[in-house]
C-alpha cells in the first residue's frame, strides 16, 4: 500500500485535507470514505489496507471542521451557512479529483455515522456518478419532539453565543447519552466498541470526541430533514444503484433501535433493486474498530468486489 495526502481547494476556497491510499499496482476501482462526527480520516487506514490489498484506491477527506481540514478555531464547525450541503459538495469535489487521478475507474462511496447521513444526501444529488454505496453505523432520525428541541437549542446557541461556541448541552444529548446502555461504563465512549484498546485510542486522540459547535449541530440536525423529510434525497435515487447497510446490533445510534430494516425498506420503497443489509450481533457503533472487525471488513470488501461487474 502506498499512502500519501494532498490538499483540495474547494469551490468556496476552503482547503480540505485528503488522505490517499493506493495499491502497489494499477487500481481497479475507487472507494471514497466519509467519516463520522468528531473523528477523522486517519482512523480508516486499517480498512484502507484491506481494500488496497484487493486493488482498490481509497480516498478519505477530513471533512471540514474535522482533523487537518479544521483551521484554527474551526474544529467542530462547518461553515457560516448551509454547512451540511457544503460538506456534501466538498465530498463530491474530492470524488471528482479522485476520478481525475484514476480516469475510467468506477467510484464507490462509504459513509460512517454522520458520514452515512452525508452519503445519503450525496446519493440524491450525485448518485448517478456512483457504482455503489456502503452505509455504516447508520443514524436513526431523532423522534420529532427531540429533533425539534435540539434544533431550537442549536438555533438559540448560534444566535446568542455565536455559531462557533461549544454546544455542551447538545454534546450531552448525543455523545454522552449514547453510553447509558453500557453502564457501569469504563469510559464515556464505551458505546463505540467492545474493544477496550480501540476505545482508549479514540479517547486519547485530541481530534476525536471533541465538543462540536452550535453551528455544526444546526447544520447536522438539518441533515435529517434534508435526507428524510418531504422532497428528500430519496426522491432522486438511481434505481439500479447498489446499497449495502451495515451496523452493530447493539449500536445505540441505529442498529439497536430497529432502524436498519426500516432504512432498507425505505430504499426499496424508492424502487432501488439492489439493497443488502447486515447486523452484527453484539457489535456497537464502530464496526470497523470492533472485536469482529475482520469479519466486517471482509464483508464490505466482498460486497464491493461483487458489484464491480455491474459498474
Beta strands, then each sheet from edge to edge (+ up, - down):
strand 1: 2-9
strand 2: 15-22
strand 3: 29-34
strand 4: 56-61
strand 5: 106-112
strand 6: 132-136
strand 7: 243-248
strand 8: 275-280
sheet 1: 1+ 2- 4+ 3+ 5+ 6+ 7+ 8+
end
